[in-house]
Amino acid sequence: MEHAQPLTLLAEDELLFRDSVREFAERRIRPLVREMDEQAKIPRSLIDQLFDLGVMAIEIPETYGGAGATFFHAVLAVEEISRVDPSVGVLVDVQNTLVVNALLRWGSDDIKRRCLTKLASGSVGAYALSEAGSGSDAFALTTRAREDGDHYAITGRKLWITNGNEADVFLVFATINPEAGYRGITAFIVERGFPGFTVGKKEDKLGIRASSTCELIFEDCRVPKANVLGEPGKGYKSAIETLNEGRIGIGAQMLGLAAGALEHAIKYTKERKQFGKPIAEFQAVQHQLARAAVEVEAARLTVYNAARLRDAGRPFLTEAAICKIFSSEVAERVSSLAVNLFGGNGFVKDYPVEKLFRDAKIGQIYEGTSNLQLQTIAKQILG
Ligand SMILES: Cc1cc2nc3c(=O)[nH]c(=O)nc-3n(C[C@H](O)[C@H](O)[C@H](O)COP(=O)(O)OP(=O)(O)OC[C@H]3O[C@@H](n4cnc5c(N)ncnc54)[C@H](O)[C@@H]3O)c2cc1C
């Protein structure tokens, strides 16, 4: 039997990859964080650099122009980028853990050749499941696809779609038969520019403001049958399975956010003086920082464990739900502590932690709210 390795011990290629993403995040993303938050936009030039770095096509095989690496590498990239900016983190996360992941798993050779090549060479992907009336109850969706010769015609609206403004490739879930319930749900690949498809309003958000969250509008949008991902009526399966994996990516985003907030807090408390000494010398502050370090380490173990189980082909459903709910709660607590430890400076935009505090909230909402994660965990432990 192979020796199981310690969860946080990185293989040489993982270490090199992590360090290169970290350096990129510090050099290229860090200087833009405040401006991106204020302008609610990730500049295309930065997205191009993410492609050049190789983090937009981590699991795409080299034959299609990707890095041919693992899901764990994707998790490392999302963690490192989110340490600096969780908005850029989620752009990379959706691309890899949802869109590319689904295409690798269910795409025909033709779809892989066409779409993965695009996604590896400059096209951003988006994952469109939610609608105004169907969030937690995702399979109550009403976007309708009607068969029409060698095409389907899609009509309906999607809401809350991450990367909506930047994406060229949209994975869209619609029903081909509303009477069949979830068994009518089918996954389609819709490309920007398909007639009848428009990207609508962009949301004005509390956090991850630079990440676009948009409405998608389909009015008799014609999609070739060759763009059905997997079998018609089996879209529910690809949605459930990709979201189970995507959840680990959100765990990584929240882990990175928490680690970033803790680093800011450590640095600041060593510099800020009150009562004649750095506030980090007060035992009360030391214990708060130590407790945060405990939480970040625990979150990292849950995220890495879920990701490594997934790469090992082992069941990981419960572990993914655990890592998502736990890391998002840790992100909220640690970023809140960081705001407290910065004092008045924690409350203003000249310092980085108020943004991380705002960014943390989304972790408990998207890709299954915390209540839904608890439901999954409860179902597993109660049998
Ligand atoms: C910034 C952002 C980005 C997003 N990106 C995407 C994306 O890229 N693609 C996409 O498809 N979607 C996306 N979403 C949608 C997101 O996944 C949903 O908002 C989320 O699933 C919750 O759905 P809802 O908003 O309809 O809330 P609801 O489902 O209405 O939930 C409201 C509250 O009720 C609780 N609740 C609901 N049902 C139950 C239950 N059975 N038991 C206990 N409590 C329950 C929830 O936990 C929550 O607290 C995004 C959302 C946001 C805000």
The ligand as an SDF file (V2000), in Angstrom:
LIG
                    3D

 53 58  0  0  0  0  0  0  0  0999 V2000
  -22.5590   36.7820   -5.8020 C   0  0  0  0  0  0  0  0  0  0  0  0
  -23.3270   35.5690   -6.2420 C   0  0  0  0  0  0  0  0  0  0  0  0
  -22.8100   34.7750   -7.2490 C   0  0  0  0  0  0  0  0  0  0  0  0
  -23.5170   33.6560   -7.6860 C   0  0  0  0  0  0  0  0  0  0  0  0
  -23.0390   32.9160   -8.7480 N   0  0  0  0  0  0  0  0  0  0  0  0
  -23.8160   31.9290   -9.2890 C   0  0  0  0  0  0  0  0  0  0  0  0
  -23.4340   31.2630  -10.4870 C   0  0  0  0  0  0  0  0  0  0  0  0
  -22.3660   31.5220  -11.0500 O   0  0  0  0  0  0  0  0  0  0  0  0
  -24.2690   30.3350  -11.0140 N   0  0  0  0  0  0  0  0  0  0  0  0
  -25.4580   30.0360  -10.4410 C   0  0  0  0  0  0  0  0  0  0  0  0
  -26.1670   29.1860  -10.9820 O   0  0  0  0  0  0  0  0  0  0  0  0
  -25.8520   30.6380   -9.2910 N   0  0  0  0  0  0  0  0  0  0  0  0
  -25.0790   31.5840   -8.7040 C   0  0  0  0  0  0  0  0  0  0  0  0
  -25.4800   32.2340   -7.5510 N   0  0  0  0  0  0  0  0  0  0  0  0
  -26.7530   31.8680   -6.9350 C   0  0  0  0  0  0  0  0  0  0  0  0
  -26.5750   31.1600   -5.6140 C   0  0  0  0  0  0  0  0  0  0  0  0
  -26.1040   29.8650   -5.8170 O   0  0  0  0  0  0  0  0  0  0  0  0
  -27.9240   31.2110   -4.8670 C   0  0  0  0  0  0  0  0  0  0  0  0
  -28.1170   32.5580   -4.4510 O   0  0  0  0  0  0  0  0  0  0  0  0
  -27.9630   30.2740   -3.7000 C   0  0  0  0  0  0  0  0  0  0  0  0
  -28.0040   28.9420   -4.1290 O   0  0  0  0  0  0  0  0  0  0  0  0
  -29.1680   30.5330   -2.7780 C   0  0  0  0  0  0  0  0  0  0  0  0
  -30.3430   30.6120   -3.5130 O   0  0  0  0  0  0  0  0  0  0  0  0
  -31.3540   31.8380   -3.2840 P   0  0  0  0  0  0  0  0  0  0  0  0
  -30.5650   33.0870   -3.4150 O   0  0  0  0  0  0  0  0  0  0  0  0
  -32.5130   31.6540   -4.1850 O   0  0  0  0  0  0  0  0  0  0  0  0
  -31.7990   31.7080   -1.7890 O   0  0  0  0  0  0  0  0  0  0  0  0
  -33.0220   30.7460   -1.1760 P   0  0  0  0  0  0  0  0  0  0  0  0
  -32.8970   29.4260   -1.8100 O   0  0  0  0  0  0  0  0  0  0  0  0
  -34.2660   31.5410   -1.4030 O   0  0  0  0  0  0  0  0  0  0  0  0
  -32.6250   30.7140    0.3120 O   0  0  0  0  0  0  0  0  0  0  0  0
  -32.9720   31.7350    1.2510 C   0  0  0  0  0  0  0  0  0  0  0  0
  -32.7130   31.1940    2.6570 C   0  0  0  0  0  0  0  0  0  0  0  0
  -33.5570   30.0550    2.8900 O   0  0  0  0  0  0  0  0  0  0  0  0
  -32.7800   28.9650    3.3120 C   0  0  0  0  0  0  0  0  0  0  0  0
  -33.3510   27.7130    2.8200 N   0  0  0  0  0  0  0  0  0  0  0  0
  -33.8350   27.4570    1.5770 C   0  0  0  0  0  0  0  0  0  0  0  0
  -34.2630   26.1850    1.4910 N   0  0  0  0  0  0  0  0  0  0  0  0
  -34.0360   25.6290    2.6990 C   0  0  0  0  0  0  0  0  0  0  0  0
  -34.2510   24.3350    3.2480 C   0  0  0  0  0  0  0  0  0  0  0  0
  -34.7610   23.3330    2.5250 N   0  0  0  0  0  0  0  0  0  0  0  0
  -33.9010   24.1280    4.5370 N   0  0  0  0  0  0  0  0  0  0  0  0
  -33.3690   25.1260    5.2880 C   0  0  0  0  0  0  0  0  0  0  0  0
  -33.1430   26.3540    4.8240 N   0  0  0  0  0  0  0  0  0  0  0  0
  -33.4640   26.6030    3.5430 C   0  0  0  0  0  0  0  0  0  0  0  0
  -31.4010   29.2010    2.7320 C   0  0  0  0  0  0  0  0  0  0  0  0
  -30.4020   28.5130    3.4720 O   0  0  0  0  0  0  0  0  0  0  0  0
  -31.2770   30.7090    2.8580 C   0  0  0  0  0  0  0  0  0  0  0  0
  -30.8060   31.0410    4.1280 O   0  0  0  0  0  0  0  0  0  0  0  0
  -24.7600   33.3200   -7.0790 C   0  0  0  0  0  0  0  0  0  0  0  0
  -25.2530   34.1260   -6.0470 C   0  0  0  0  0  0  0  0  0  0  0  0
  -24.5720   35.2520   -5.6490 C   0  0  0  0  0  0  0  0  0  0  0  0
  -25.1630   36.1000   -4.5610 C   0  0  0  0  0  0  0  0  0  0  0  0
  1  2  1  0
  2  3  1  0
  2 52  2  0
  3  4  2  0
  4  5  1  0
  4 50  1  0
  5  6  2  0
  6  7  1  0
  6 13  1  0
  7  8  2  0
  7  9  1  0
  9 10  1  0
 10 11  2  0
 10 12  1  0
 12 13  2  0
 13 14  1  0
 14 15  1  0
 14 50  1  0
 15 16  1  0
 16 17  1  0
 16 18  1  0
 18 19  1  0
 18 20  1  0
 20 21  1  0
 20 22  1  0
 22 23  1  0
 23 24  1  0
 24 25  2  0
 24 26  1  0
 24 27  1  0
 27 28  1  0
 28 29  2  0
 28 30  1  0
 28 31  1  0
 31 32  1  0
 32 33  1  0
 33 34  1  0
 33 48  1  0
 34 35  1  0
 35 36  1  0
 35 46  1  0
 36 37  1  0
 36 45  1  0
 37 38  2  0
 38 39  1  0
 39 40  1  0
 39 45  2  0
 40 41  1  0
 40 42  2  0
 42 43  1  0
 43 44  2  0
 44 45  1  0
 46 47  1  0
 46 48  1  0
 48 49  1  0
 50 51  2  0
 51 52  1  0
 52 53  1  0
M  END
$$$$
